[in-house]
Amino acid sequence: MVSGTGADGSPATFVLKINADISLLKTFAWKFDGTGYEYSLSIKRADYDHFRDLTAPSDRRDRGNSSDVNFAVTADTADDSYLKTLADYFADKAEGWSGQKTAGFVLAFVQYIEYKYDSDSVGYDEYWKYPLETLFDQNGDCEDTTILYCAIMREMGYGTAMIIMPGHMAAGVSVEWEMNYTGSKNSIADIHYVELGGVKYYYGETTGTGWHIGEVPSSTGLDKLDEKDITVYTVKGLEEAAP
């Protein structure tokens, strides 16, 4: 609703309606291993609005158990076509690459999404976005980019997890580790992962650029935390999430 002046000079109120059928082109640019990439994704406004209305803000705050944590990745199929489009793009670009390098490529894409606090982005202190919301807004905080990363990697067939610690969240991804990957700055002593059910999920920092799979920023304080302060939830795979 907008206030203005009518043709006769008298005060008037105009109601502006957004056409939900329109599609908006969202362009993403990022770098990986010294090469620049750019990709554009067309998103329907109606699909974005669907996710904005799907879960009340009060229900998007810190989720208390594994089913809650999975809500944003697996709860709805309206974003499946977008995630598949992205997954197909990454798989095509990464053809012939190792799983570790592919996971790092997708991680770089997510890292270049603008970091924005929930209070600045959506007006709430805590608000976990669905993947399509983060893609449409082209911004988010650590929970949002972690959820997006896990959703894309899940669509590509990788096992993923969400690593939750005081004041921060990061992703975990199950890949075959290759020490000869020259893009990594890690030595074996620096590789960080969590292990659940015999599966290793390598740490993926989704905020800030330049972090490789397995590298943990010192700012997280992860090395100083007790195990009881770290919660890890695996993300349901495609078959598990099927109705």
Secondary structure by P-SEA (a helix, b strand, c coil): cbbbbccccccbbbbbbccccbbbbbbbbbccccbbbbbbbbbbaaaaaaaaacccccccccccccccccccccccccaaaaaaaaaaaaaaaaccccaaaaaaaaaaaaaacccccccccccccbbbbcaaaaaaaccccaaaaaaaaaaaaaaabbbbbbbbcccccbbbbbcccccccccccccccccccccccccccccccccccccccccccccccccccccccbbbbbccccccccc
